[in-house]
Amino acid sequence: MKAIVISKLLKTIDELEVDLNAPEPELKENQILVEIKASALNYFDILQSQGKYQIKPPLPFILGSEFAGVVLAVHPTVNNKVKPGDKVFGCGQGCFAERIAVDIKNILPLPDGMSFEEASGLFVTCPTSYTALVVRAKLQKDEWCLVHAAAGGVGIAAVQIAKALGAKVIATCGSKEKLDIAKKFGADYGVNYNDKDWQKQVLQITGKHGVDVVYDPVGLVQASHKFIAWSGRILVVGFAGVGETLEKAPTNLILLKNSSVIGVHYGTYTKYDPERVIEVWNDLFKLFAEKKLKPVIYKNVYHGLHNVKHGLKAIANRETYGKVVVVPNGGRESKI
């Protein structure tokens, strides 16, 4: 089997190689075997390959976490919840490969009308953004919501979800192209955070009211306090822009603005609040059916696992928008 195997922690993405003889996944209790038709790339894949991500599988391991594909086999303990031939999407360590064995609780049926490429990037990004805005921040109709890195994977999902909730949405991005993408998918306003006066622009847009909810996957908590409204909420979703040094919480500003800084770690809900996960997905499938939430795929779908490194480099260089996707076999059927 072909796969991206990490046998030692990497220093650069260029060191990624395809193992042509990777071990086949072993089907265990409560698992299904899936032929991967498309895998989504994430910034945290880079961190994990370098040992800098909070989830650290023992070496060697196969990289990749989000995928869509076709069920090949089902362990008897799964109790006929799925069958071979079913189209699914999900999350599991090791999806930069031709096949993956994954726990049944980590897959869902492909939404109607969605391609494998579109569905491959749903399992982490969409519930993360929904949980942040709805469960944690309780975003309300007509509130101001600012989404940092609004053209990225979680960002573009957050823009659409905020609009579906009736909020007024401000997108921040680092280029006109990315701002245009964010506006195309629902943002009411766009601000380039490379502008020297970008924080003042945000305040002007809100009529100096300030932003009620900030969705931050970048690491801009302190900068966002320049325009947070009184009793505003800042959602800490990630740290994609802070490099090696995490920012320090501006506790004086948190006090003065009466603000809340709220952590969002969606992956822990399966352990601590599994019923909430079911509720979130039920709501997301409604948004998919109503066309209020659509997958956004970067213009270049990469074909072949050898191109995973190029996709990850594009993410690292901030060249992409939406979800970056690789088709492991370039559209060909894999052979067991």
C-alpha positions, -999 to +999 in steps of 0.1 A: +000+000+000+011+035-007+012+059+022+030+089+037+048+072+066+066+093+093+094+071+105+113+100+121+102+135+130+108+159+101+125+193+100+109+204+068+079+194+047+103+186+018+113+155+036+079+139+032+081+108+011+057+081-002+063+046+011+053+022-017+052-007+007+034+006+038+017-020+059-019-027+052-043-015+080-056-042+103-093-043+109-101-043+146-132-043+167-157-015+159-137-006+128-144-004+091-119-005+062-122+024+038-107+029+004-097+066+005-109+086-025-099+120-012-079+133+018-080+169+032-048+186+043-045+207+074-020+230+090-017+206+120-005+179+096+027+199+093+030+203+131+024+166+137+051+156+112+075+177+132+064+166+166+049+200+175+012+190+176-007+180+208-015+146+193+017+126+190+013+091+176+042+067+183+067+064+154+063+052+128+029+065+118+009+075+087+002+112+084-033+127+077-066+130+095-096+139+072-109+118+044-138+105+023-141+072+006-159+039+001-163+011+026-144-020+017-150-042+047-168-041+081-157-058+113-185-081+127-187-060+159-200-030+139-235-046+138-244-038+102-244+000+107-226+003+074-219-021+046-193-025+018-199+000-010-212+028+013-198+062+007-185+079+039-164+107+052-146+109+085-115+114+106-087+090+116-050+090+120-033+078+088-054+089+058-026+100+036-028+065+022-047+043-001-067+026+027-075+032+064-091+012+092-112+036+113-135+034+143-172+035+133-178+065+156-155+085+134-173+082+101-206+096+087-225+090+054-216+112+025-241+141+024-264+140-006-250+156-037-214+160-024-183+147-041-156+128-022-133+159-026-159+182-011-167+158+018-131+150+026-126+182+046-158+183+066-152+162+096-129+185+116-135+220+102-173+223+101-181+209+137-152+230+151-166+262+137-202+253+146-192+243+182-172+275+185-200+299+174-231+282+186-221+261+216-193+282+231-200+318+220-238+315+216-236+339+186-270+358+182-288+373+153-276+408+144-244+405+165-211+415+149-189+385+143-153+388+130-136+358+115-098+358+113-082+340+084-117+339+069-107+322+037-091+292+054-106+258+061-122+266+095-126+303+087-147+299+056-170+274+075-173+300+103-183+327+079-211+306+064-223+294+098-223+330+113-244+342+083-268+313+087-272+325+124-281+360+112-249+377+123-231+406+106-198+391+095-165+408+090-137+388+074-100+394+079-075+380+054-040+388+041-049+395+004-076+408-018-081+374-034-088+358-001-111+386+010-131+381-023-134+344-015-147+352+020-172+377+006-183+352-020-193+328+007-212+353+029-189+379+046-205+413+047-172+432+050-136+425+045-104+439+061-068+431+052-049+427+084-017+437+066-031+473+066-015+494+094-050+507+104-069+474+101-081+475+137-095+510+132-112+498+100-130+472+120-142+497+146-154+520+118-174+492+102-192+485+135-200+521+141-175+520+170-197+494+187-170+469+184-171+432+176-193+409+198-177+376+188-142+371+174-134+337+158-096+333+160-077+303+145-046+324+141-034+337+175-047+373+175-063+376+210-044+406+220-048+424+187-085+417+187-089+435+220-084+467+201-119+463+187-138+439+209-171+452+222-178+454+259-186+419+271-174+405+238-163+369+233-130+358+217-129+322+205-094+306+206-096+280+179-059+277+169-025+293+166-017+291+129+000+325+127+021+326+159+051+305+149+071+290+177+060+314+205+024+315+217+010+349+225+003+359+261-032+366+273-037+404+278-054+400+312-056+438+317-076+442+285-098+412+293-107+430+326-112+464+311-134+451+282-152+427+305-145+402+277-144+364+276-116+344+260-130+310+252-111+279+243-125+256+216-111+220+214-138+202+194-119+169+195-124+165+232-162+165+229-163+129+219-148+121+253-166+147+276-198+155+258-206+129+231-243+138+230-233+173+219-214+158+190-246+142+177-265+174+181-239+194+162-238+170+133-276+169+131-276+207+128-248+207+103-266+182+080-296+205+080-273+234+069-259+212+041-294+203+029-305+239+030-273+249+010-264+274+038-231+256+044-211+245+013-176+230+011-150+253-004-122+235-022-089+252-031-086+255-069-058+230-072-069+195-063-037+175-059-034+141-075-012+114-061+003+111-026+036+125-038+019+158-040+009+159-003+042+178+004+033+205-023-002+209-008+012+213+027+038+238+015+011+259-001-008+259+032+024+269+051+030+297+026-006+309+030-013+305-007-045+285-003-081+291+007-108+267+018-097+231+020-067+217+002-074+182-011-054+153-024-067+123-044-044+095-034-045+075-066-051+104-090-086+091-096-076+054-101-089+025-081-064+012-056-054-025-056-053-046-025 
